Every structure is written in C-alpha cells, then in structure tokens.
C-alpha cells in the first residue's frame, strides 16, 4: 500500500507516495513534464513502480515542485534536480542503502542531469522514453551508472534510433529495450513495459 509522505528541499515541501516493500532497496520514479500534465500518478510512472514492487523493492513517487500538492514552482529542470536529491536523502534517512533512479520522459532528463552533476554516485539509472527529440540530452556526454533505457518504436519524442546511437556514448554497458507498437505514452502497452522493466531490474 502506498503511504502519503512529505519531505523537504530547501524551504519547499514536496508530496510523495512511499510503498514499503524492502527495508534496504528502494527506487525513485520521476514523472513527466508538469507543464504538460505530468505528475506522480502518471500511468507510466505507476507501471515502473509496479515493476519494482513485483521484485520486492520499495518505491517512492513524488511530485516535483509546483506540481500537485508540492509547494514552489516549476524550475525548468534545475530545482527539480534538487527535488530528486531531497528524495534520495529522505530514503537514506529511512535506512535505504540501495536506491535506483528511474525517470520517465522529463523525469528521465532530470535524472540524467542529476547523474551527470554527481558523476561518482552509486545509483543505477533507468531511463524510460528519454525525450531526445524534445530536450537536449547531449548525446555525446556520458550518463554515469546508466543501466537500461526503454522506448516505443512509435515514439516521436524518444526515437529508438537516436537513443540507440547515443547509448554507447551515454554508457557502453547500457542496454535498450524497444516496445513494439508503443508511442510516448505507452498506452495499450503497459504490461509489456512493466515486464521489460521488471526483467531489467534483475540484470
């Protein structure tokens, strides 16, 4: 069961949902662009959280600043990285020693920027539909600890070909799963995505 929680970044209170499964392994799942309706209850965010729960991991979904019940205002990905750091710190304070970072769409970009700003971190990174055709992901720059990326073969915002070309630069050991028939929303393909994410968690 999801537990409603709050945690703080600077003077901003953020709202989240914590599902306690494991006492030491947890995943943070970040949501798509809030200016286009993205929040922690987005269907893809829920699917990724459910994949982790299937594997016995705890999960934390939260609303970036200015979204839903989270205070503050949208900060174009900059303040959102501080929000992600606050989520990591909150889980550490709760005793979680192993924390994965999984971002969807805009959330994938926030996770990418945070990872690059903290190159020596030890969190596995998973990117779902990183919107390389919408936001500059700098395809030549490494993404520390990137393990896996997922996209649909009909996704115009996260084209599989562009991601496949970038992946060796982002991380030479990272893998890409392409969900056949799926666009950026993965509508109608939630189960396929959940299965792919669950399988990747074990790798």
N, C-alpha and C positions, 0 to 999 in steps of 0.2 A: 504493500500500500504506500502511495505517495504521501509524504509528510510536508505540510506547508512550512517553510522556514524563511527567515530573513538573515541577511548578513550585510556587512558594511564595507564600502570602498571610499576612502576619504570621509566626506560628510554625507555621502549618498547611501540610502538604504535600498537594497535590492531584494526582490522576492524570488523564491525558488521552490522547487519540489524535489525532495530527497526521498529516494526509495532505498531503504536499508536492506541489503541482501548479505553482503560480505562485510566483515569488520575491518578489513585492511585493503581491499581492492575496490576502487570506485572510478567511474567515468563521468566526465563533464561533457554534456552535449550542448553546443551553442546554436542559436536559432538564426533563421534567415533575416533579411533586411527589414528592420522595423518600419521604415517609411513605405514599405510595400505590403504591410500587414503581417510581417513575420513576428512570431513570439514563441515562448517555450512550449506552447500547446500545439504547435505546428505538427501536422501528421508525420512528416519525415523525422522530425526530432523525436517524436514518440516511438516511431519504428526503431530507430537506433537505440533508444533507451530500452525498449523491449528486447532487442537482441542481446544487450549486455545483461539484462535481468535473467534471460534464458540461461546464460552462462554463470549465473550466481554472483554477478557483480552488483554493487550498489551504484546508483546513478543520481546525478544532480543535473536537473534542468533549471535554468533561471532566465529571467527577463533582463536584457541589457537596460542600462539607464534610459529613462524616458519611455519605457515600454511597459504596458500593463500597469501593475501596481508598483513598479520600481520608480524611485524618485530620479530627479535630474532630467537631462535632456539628451537627445541623440548627439553624438560627438564624432561622427564620420569615421568610426573605427579606432580612434585614438583612445578616448576614455573607455571604450568597450574593452580594450586590452587590459586596462586597469581593473575592469569588472571581472574579467577572466582570472586575473591574478588573485583578486579577492576570493573568488570561488575556490581556487586551488588552496589558498591559505586557510579557508574555512574547513575544507576537507582534511587538511593536515592537522588542524586544531582538534578535529574529531577523531584523530588517530589513524587516518588512512595513509598507508605508506606507499601504495602503488596507485597512481592516478593517470588514466588515459584522457586524452583530449580529442574529442570528436566534434567537428564542426560541419554544418550544412550551409551551403551557399554563402551568404555574407558571413555567417558564423565560421565557415571554413577559412575565409580571408582573415578574420580576427585571430583565429588560432594560428594561421600561417605567420602573420605579423608578430604575434607574441613569441612564437617559436624562434623566429629569426632574431628577435631582440634579446633572447635568452639562449644563446647557442649551446650552452653546456648543460641544459636541462635534461632530465631523465624520463620525461613523459612520452609514451608512444602517441603518435599523431595520426589521426584518421580524417581524411577529407571526403565529404560527400558532396558531389556536384560543385566543385570549386569553380566559380563563375569567371573563368579566364577570359571570356569574350565580353565581359561587362565591367570587371575591375582589373587593374594592372597587378598581376601576381608575380611579375618579374620572373619569367620562365627560366632564366639563366642562374638564378640565385638559389642556393641550397635551402631546404627546409629541414632543420635538424630533427631527427627522430621520426621522420615521416615513414610510416609502415605501409599504408594502403590508401588508395583513392577509389572512389566509386562514382560512376556517372551512367546516364542512359544514352543509348545510341541515337536518340532523337532530341537530345538536349542541345538547344542552340546557344544557351548561356555557358554551358560547360562541355564544349565539343570534345568527344573522346579522342580525336586525332591530335588536337592541340595539347591535351593533357598527356597523352602517350609520348609526344615529342618532348614535353617539359620534364617528365618524370625522371629520366636519367640525370638531369641537372639538379632536380629537387632532392632526390636521394637515390643512389644507384641500386639499392636493395628493395626499394618500394615497388609495390605491385598495383595493377589497375584492374578493377572489375567493371565490365560494361554490361549493363542490364538491357537486354533486347526489348525494344518496343517502348521504353520509358523516356519521358521528357523530363524537364527540370523538376516537375512536381512529383514524379514517380507514381502518379495516380494510376491505380489499377495494377501496380507492380510492387506494392508494399511488401508482400510476402517474399518476393524474390530478393528485394533489397535486404530485408531482415535476415534471410538465410545467408546471404553473402557476407553481411557484417558479422553475424554470429560465427561463421566459419573463419573469418579473418582474425577475430579476437584470439583464437587459439594458436595462430601462427607466430 
